[in-house]
Amino acid sequence: METQAIRFFYRGRVHEVTDQATTRTVLQYTREDLHCTGTKEGCAEGDCGACTVVIGELADDGGVALRAVNSCIQFLPTLDGRALFTVEDLRQADGALHPVQQALVDCHGSQCGFCTPGFVMSLWAMYVNRPEAAGCPSRREIDDVLSGNLCRCTGYRPIVDAGQQMFNLPRAEFDRAALAKQLQALQRGDMLSYEFDGHTFHAPRTLAELGELRARFQEARILAGSTDVGLWVTKQFRDLKHLIYIGQVNELREVARQGDALYIGAGALLNDAYDALIIHYPELAELRQRFASFPIRNAGTLGGNVANGSPIGDSMPALIALRTQIVLHRAGVTREMPLEDFYLAYQKTALEAGEFVQGIRVPLPQAGQHFRTYKLAKRFDQDISAVCAAFAVTLDGGNVTSARVAFGGMAATPKRGAAVEAALVGQPWNEATARAAMAALPADYQPLSDMRATSGYRLAGAQNLLYRFFLETRPDAPLSAQEVNAFAFA
């Protein structure tokens, strides 16, 4: 295929790129080639938020979706057909500060200023996405949006104050219709095929094109949100010869109810996927909030999290407990299997040559089903789990008729607890049964000690989470979330 130029909209005009590495990051290009240095590099792994920018793309309804992401791990070719916004874009036509910036000044929300552009962009994304009639956001809403932005010197109170104050200043309008026209002119009729210095980047636009590419180039690396693969470049300095990017395949972003299940395409962003799941399973709300950070969830995909197969991935225990099926695709042919069967060993899955994850099917809630998921980590926001637990128990007449228990961080893969489930099924849901299931847990899991937790802590934590689940769901006097959640008292 003949190489094509990467085209994206930035600072009022279309940029075309033909001479950059396929894994050059958006941050590197913006700072070093465009000389727009407002955006900073801190950690180069998507943790600190100093590099936060906003990406605009056409939505299904013809409008524009604007999302804050970490530019330090996003590869430049993924901008094709999209718009990039950095802190330089916020200056008003008369030279005045944008209300986001003015509020930070008025509330004394900046000291050294290194992190400030990232905070500004996260808050700006909230500003332009929030309907004017919605009024000022709550502190929790602002905390969630800023969960990916780290400040080392100012303290968060004045920054959060600015997140509310910015809505009290004269409104700065954003012309979405004009941006939509710019983006419509950038859309391709075919896939992007970009090559530089012996490296190739393909961005198919249909599921059929993706299937054909995957069958032809089985050694290529599939790229979704770049929240993991990006670190292979910035931290491990890996040389990725061929990338197949799925972010332009609309079929993979499908999220829809199909019969008695919710189907989520592998390319659905984590925020979108969890928004849909929470409609049916509100018990997932806290896990969603604590899953990585808001900018990471704006870029990462649920399919990528599932396909990665990390033993500490937070999505899999809950999905396994809910009887999720994974849909695999190869050259136009699909097959399905229970998600727990997809993980064979540490970083080894059931994917065959030329195959990729197309999506997942999550069954809708059943009558009598009680479901919870919990996460133990050193921080509330944006931290890797020491233990992630999920429990789904169905009761009939006070007895357990079915039970599914799954943990992350307790084995080489996300794993069900067969012995724990056996101790539950057919028993009355009472204190004695819960204690018996806790005692059975060491038969299923022999966790390791590492920098996040010791083996003993993990085992005790997993048992106590099972007991907490019982306290919340016992037939007599179940405890409320306020009574069992330490964060609820913060």
Secondary structure, 3 states (H helix, E strand, C coil): CCCCCEEEEECCEEEEECCCCCCCEHHHHHHHHCCCCCCCCCCCCCCCCCCEEEEEEECCCCCEEEEEEECCCCEHHHHCCCEEECHHHHCCCCCCCCHHHHHHHHCCCCCCCCCHHHHHHHHHHHHHHCCHHHCCCCHHHHHHHCCCCCCCCCCHHHHHHHHHHHHHCCCCCCCHHHHHHHHHHHCCCCCEEEEECCEEEEECCCHHHHHHHHHHCCCCEEECCCCCHHHHHHCCCCCCCEEEECCCCHHHHCEEEECCEEEEECCCEHHHHHHHHHHHCHHHHHHHHHCCCHHHHHHCEHHHHHHHCCCCCCHHHHHHHCCCEEEEEECCEEEEEEHHHHEEECCEECCCCCCEEEEEEEECCCCCEEEEEEEECCCCCCCCCCEEEEEEEEEECCEEEEEEEEEECCCCCCEECHHHHHHHCCCECCHHHHHHHHHHHHHHCCCCCCCCCCHHHHHHHHHHHHHHHHHHHCCCCCCCHHHHCHHHHC
